[in-house]
Amino acid sequence: MDKAELIEVAEHANSSKGEAQRYLEATLRNTRQALEGGGDVRNTGFGKFLCPRAQGHEGCQPADQNKMRIPVSKEAV
């Protein structure tokens, strides 16, 4: 489900499109801020979002097979 579809669902609940978009933007902003701060976000009945830390490791460049170091990273899941 994408952003436009979520806004459409809110419209069916008698919210205006603009109101639905503001609510969705606020929810996404707060979720993003929590994840950037290292927290987890749990929305009962909707899902759980976390941002685990991936360890750095050795990798291989596919084009020329040179070894490279892949740094530590964080990605929302």
C-alpha distances in whole Angstrom, upper triangle without the diagonal:
4,7,8,6,7,10,11,10,13,15,15,17,20,19,19,17,19,19,15,15,17,16,13,15,17,15,14,18,19,17,18,21,22,20,23,26,25,24,21,18,18,16,17,15,12,13,16,16,19,21,23,26,27,31,32,34,35,33,35,34,33,35,38,38,39,38,36,36,32,32,30,27,24,20,17,16
4,6,5,6,9,10,11,13,15,16,17,20,18,18,15,16,17,13,12,15,15,11,13,16,14,12,15,18,16,16,20,21,20,21,24,25,23,21,19,19,17,19,17,14,15,17,16,19,20,23,26,27,30,32,33,35,33,34,33,32,34,37,37,38,38,35,35,31,31,29,26,23,19,17,16
4,5,5,6,9,10,11,13,15,16,17,15,15,12,13,14,10,9,12,11,8,9,12,11,10,13,15,14,15,18,19,19,21,23,24,23,21,18,19,17,19,18,15,16,18,17,20,21,24,27,28,31,33,35,37,35,36,35,35,36,39,39,40,39,37,36,32,31,30,26,23,20,17,17
4,5,5,6,9,10,11,13,15,16,14,13,10,12,13,10,9,12,13,10,11,15,14,13,16,19,18,18,22,23,23,24,27,28,27,25,22,22,20,22,20,17,19,21,20,23,25,28,30,31,35,36,38,40,38,39,37,37,38,41,42,43,42,40,39,35,35,34,30,27,24,21,21
4,5,5,6,9,10,11,13,15,14,14,11,14,14,11,11,14,14,11,13,16,15,14,18,20,19,20,23,24,23,25,28,28,27,25,21,21,18,20,18,15,17,20,20,23,25,28,31,32,35,37,38,40,38,39,38,38,39,43,43,44,43,41,40,36,36,34,31,28,24,21,21
4,5,5,6,9,10,11,13,12,13,10,12,12,8,9,12,10,8,11,13,12,12,15,17,16,17,20,21,21,23,25,26,24,22,18,18,15,17,15,12,15,17,17,21,23,26,29,30,34,36,38,40,38,40,39,39,40,44,43,44,43,41,40,36,35,33,30,26,23,20,19
4,5,5,6,9,10,11,9,9,7,9,9,5,6,9,9,7,10,13,12,13,15,17,17,18,21,22,23,25,27,28,26,24,21,21,18,19,18,15,18,20,20,24,25,29,32,33,37,38,40,43,41,42,41,41,42,46,46,46,46,43,42,38,37,36,32,29,25,22,22
4,5,5,7,9,10,9,9,7,11,11,8,9,13,12,11,14,16,16,16,19,21,20,22,25,26,26,28,30,31,29,27,24,23,20,21,19,17,20,22,23,26,28,31,34,36,39,41,43,45,43,44,43,42,44,47,47,48,48,45,44,41,40,38,35,32,28,25,25
4,5,5,7,9,9,11,10,13,12,9,11,14,12,11,15,16,15,16,19,20,20,22,24,25,25,28,30,30,28,25,22,21,17,18,16,14,17,20,21,25,27,30,34,35,39,41,43,45,43,44,44,43,45,48,48,49,48,46,45,41,40,38,34,31,28,25,24
4,5,5,7,6,8,8,10,9,6,9,11,9,9,13,14,13,15,18,18,19,21,23,24,25,27,28,29,27,25,21,20,17,18,16,15,18,21,22,25,27,31,34,36,39,41,44,46,44,46,45,45,47,50,50,50,49,47,45,42,41,39,35,31,28,25,24
4,5,5,5,6,6,9,9,7,10,12,12,12,15,16,16,18,20,21,22,24,26,27,28,30,32,33,31,29,25,24,21,22,20,18,22,24,25,29,31,34,37,39,43,44,46,49,47,48,47,47,48,52,52,53,52,49,48,44,43,42,38,34,31,28,28
4,5,7,9,10,13,12,10,13,16,14,14,18,19,18,20,23,24,24,26,28,29,30,32,34,34,32,30,26,25,21,21,19,18,22,25,26,30,32,35,39,40,44,46,48,50,48,50,49,48,50,53,53,54,53,51,50,46,45,43,39,36,33,30,29
4,6,9,10,13,11,9,13,15,13,14,17,18,17,19,22,22,23,25,27,27,29,31,32,33,30,28,24,23,19,19,18,17,21,24,25,29,31,35,38,40,44,46,48,50,49,51,50,50,51,55,54,55,54,52,50,46,45,43,39,36,33,29,29
4,7,9,12,10,10,13,14,13,15,18,19,19,21,23,24,24,27,29,29,31,33,34,35,33,31,27,26,22,23,21,21,24,27,28,32,34,37,41,42,46,48,50,53,51,53,52,52,53,57,57,57,56,54,52,48,47,45,42,38,35,32,31
4,6,8,6,6,10,11,10,12,15,15,16,18,20,21,22,24,25,26,28,30,31,33,30,29,25,24,21,22,21,20,23,25,26,29,32,35,38,40,44,46,48,51,49,51,50,50,51,54,54,55,54,51,50,46,45,43,39,35,33,29,29
4,5,5,6,9,10,11,12,14,15,17,18,20,21,23,24,26,27,29,30,32,33,31,30,27,26,23,25,24,22,25,27,27,31,32,36,39,41,44,46,48,51,49,51,49,49,50,54,54,54,54,51,50,46,45,43,39,36,33,30,30
4,5,5,6,9,10,10,12,14,15,16,18,20,21,22,24,26,27,28,30,32,30,29,25,25,23,24,23,21,24,26,26,29,30,34,37,38,42,43,46,48,46,47,46,46,47,50,51,51,50,48,47,43,42,40,36,33,30,28,28
4,5,5,6,9,10,10,12,14,15,16,18,20,21,22,24,26,27,28,31,29,28,25,25,23,25,24,22,24,26,26,29,30,34,36,38,41,43,45,47,46,47,46,46,47,50,51,51,50,47,46,42,41,39,36,33,30,27,28
4,5,5,6,9,10,11,12,14,15,17,18,20,21,23,25,26,27,29,27,26,23,23,20,22,22,20,23,25,24,27,29,33,35,37,41,42,45,47,46,48,47,47,48,51,52,52,51,48,46,42,41,39,35,32,30,27,27
4,5,5,6,9,10,11,12,14,16,17,18,20,21,23,24,26,27,25,24,21,21,18,20,19,17,20,22,21,25,26,30,33,35,38,40,43,45,44,45,44,44,46,49,49,49,48,45,44,40,39,37,33,30,27,24,24
4,5,5,6,9,10,10,12,14,15,16,18,20,21,22,24,26,24,23,20,21,19,21,21,18,20,21,21,24,25,29,31,33,36,38,40,43,41,43,42,42,43,46,46,46,45,43,41,38,36,35,31,28,25,22,23
4,5,5,6,9,10,10,12,14,15,16,18,20,21,22,25,23,22,19,20,18,21,21,19,20,22,21,23,24,28,31,33,36,38,41,43,42,44,43,43,44,47,47,47,46,43,41,38,36,34,31,27,25,22,24
4,6,5,6,9,10,11,12,14,15,17,18,20,21,23,21,20,17,17,15,17,18,15,17,19,18,21,23,27,29,32,35,37,40,42,41,43,43,43,45,47,47,47,46,43,41,37,36,33,30,26,24,21,22
4,5,5,6,8,10,11,12,14,15,17,18,20,21,20,18,15,16,14,16,16,14,15,17,16,19,20,24,27,29,32,34,37,39,38,40,39,39,41,44,44,44,43,40,38,34,33,31,27,24,21,18,19
4,5,5,6,9,10,10,12,14,15,16,18,20,19,18,16,17,16,19,19,16,17,18,16,19,20,23,26,28,31,33,35,38,37,39,38,38,40,43,43,42,41,38,36,33,31,29,25,22,20,17,19
4,6,5,6,9,10,11,12,14,15,16,19,17,17,14,16,14,18,19,16,17,17,16,18,19,23,25,28,31,33,36,39,38,40,39,40,42,44,44,44,42,39,37,33,31,29,26,22,21,18,19
4,5,5,6,9,10,11,12,14,15,17,15,14,11,12,11,14,15,12,13,14,13,15,17,20,23,26,29,31,34,37,36,38,38,39,41,43,43,43,41,38,36,32,30,28,24,21,19,15,16
4,5,5,6,9,10,11,12,14,16,14,13,11,13,12,16,16,13,13,13,11,14,15,18,21,23,27,28,31,34,33,35,34,35,37,40,39,39,37,34,32,29,27,25,21,18,15,13,14
4,5,5,6,9,10,10,12,14,14,14,12,15,14,18,19,16,16,16,13,15,15,19,21,23,27,28,31,34,33,35,35,36,38,40,40,39,38,34,32,29,26,24,21,18,16,14,16
4,5,5,6,9,10,11,13,11,11,9,12,12,16,18,15,15,14,12,13,14,18,20,23,26,28,31,34,34,36,36,37,39,42,41,40,39,35,33,29,27,24,21,18,16,14,16
4,6,5,6,9,10,11,9,9,7,9,10,14,16,13,12,10,8,10,11,15,17,20,23,25,28,31,31,34,34,35,37,39,38,38,36,33,30,27,25,22,19,15,13,10,12
4,5,5,6,9,10,10,10,9,13,14,17,19,16,14,13,10,10,10,14,16,18,21,23,26,29,29,31,31,32,34,36,36,35,33,30,28,24,22,19,16,13,11,9,12
4,5,5,6,9,9,10,10,14,15,19,21,18,17,15,12,12,11,15,16,19,22,24,27,30,30,33,33,34,36,38,38,37,35,31,29,25,22,20,17,14,13,11,14
4,6,5,7,5,7,7,11,13,16,19,16,15,12,10,9,9,13,15,18,21,23,26,30,30,33,33,35,37,39,38,37,35,31,29,25,23,20,17,13,13,11,13
4,5,5,5,6,7,11,13,17,19,16,14,11,8,6,6,9,11,14,18,20,23,26,26,29,30,31,33,35,34,33,31,28,25,22,19,16,13,10,9,7,10
4,5,7,10,11,15,17,21,23,20,18,15,11,10,8,11,12,15,17,19,22,25,26,28,29,30,33,34,33,32,30,27,24,20,18,15,12,9,9,9,12
4,6,9,11,15,17,21,23,21,19,16,13,11,9,12,12,16,18,20,24,27,28,31,31,33,36,37,36,35,32,29,26,22,19,16,14,11,12,12,15
4,7,10,13,16,19,22,20,17,14,11,8,7,8,9,13,15,18,21,25,26,29,30,32,34,36,34,33,30,27,24,21,18,14,12,9,11,10,13
4,7,10,13,16,19,17,14,11,9,7,8,10,12,15,18,21,24,28,28,32,33,34,37,38,37,36,33,30,27,24,21,18,15,12,12,11,12
4,7,10,13,15,14,11,7,6,5,7,9,12,16,19,22,25,28,28,32,33,34,37,38,37,36,34,31,28,24,22,19,16,13,12,10,10
4,7,10,12,11,8,6,5,6,9,12,15,18,22,25,27,31,31,34,34,35,38,40,39,38,36,33,31,27,25,22,19,15,14,10,11
4,6,9,8,6,4,6,9,12,14,18,21,24,27,30,33,33,36,37,37,40,42,41,41,38,36,33,30,28,25,22,18,16,13,12
4,6,5,5,6,8,11,15,18,21,24,27,30,32,36,35,38,39,39,42,44,43,43,41,38,36,32,31,28,24,21,19,15,14
4,5,6,8,11,14,18,20,24,26,29,32,35,38,38,40,41,41,44,47,45,45,43,41,38,35,33,30,27,24,22,18,16
4,6,9,12,16,19,22,25,27,31,34,36,38,38,40,41,41,44,46,45,46,44,41,39,36,35,32,29,25,22,19,17
4,7,10,14,17,19,23,25,28,31,33,36,35,37,38,38,40,43,42,43,41,38,37,33,32,29,26,22,19,16,14
4,7,10,14,16,19,21,25,28,30,32,32,34,35,35,38,40,39,39,37,35,33,29,28,26,22,19,16,13,10
4,7,10,12,16,18,22,25,27,30,30,32,33,34,37,39,37,37,35,33,31,27,26,23,20,16,14,10,8
4,7,10,13,15,19,22,24,27,27,30,30,31,34,36,35,35,32,30,27,24,22,19,16,13,10,7,6
4,6,10,12,16,19,21,24,25,27,28,29,32,34,33,32,30,27,25,21,19,16,13,10,8,6,6
4,7,9,13,15,18,21,22,25,26,27,30,31,30,29,27,24,21,18,16,13,10,6,5,4,6
4,6,10,13,15,19,19,23,24,26,29,30,28,28,25,22,19,16,14,11,8,6,7,7,8
4,6,9,12,16,17,20,22,24,27,28,26,25,22,19,16,13,11,7,6,5,7,9,11
4,7,9,12,13,17,19,20,24,25,22,21,18,16,13,10,9,6,5,6,8,11,12
4,6,10,12,16,18,20,23,24,21,20,17,14,11,9,7,5,7,9,12,15,15
4,7,9,13,15,18,21,21,18,17,13,11,7,5,4,4,7,11,13,17,18
4,6,10,13,16,19,18,15,14,10,9,6,5,7,8,10,14,16,19,20
4,7,10,13,16,15,12,10,7,6,5,6,9,11,13,17,18,22,22
4,7,9,12,12,9,9,6,5,6,6,10,12,14,17,18,21,22
4,6,9,8,6,6,5,6,8,9,13,16,17,20,20,24,24
4,6,6,5,5,6,7,10,10,14,17,18,21,21,24,25
4,6,5,8,9,11,13,13,17,20,20,23,22,25,25
4,6,8,11,12,15,16,19,22,23,25,25,28,28
4,6,9,11,15,16,19,23,24,27,27,30,30
4,6,9,13,14,18,21,22,25,25,29,29
4,6,10,12,16,19,21,24,25,28,29
4,7,10,13,16,18,22,23,26,27
4,6,10,13,15,19,20,24,25
4,6,10,12,16,18,21,23
4,7,9,12,14,18,19
4,6,10,13,16,18
4,7,10,14,16
4,7,10,13
4,7,10
4,6
4
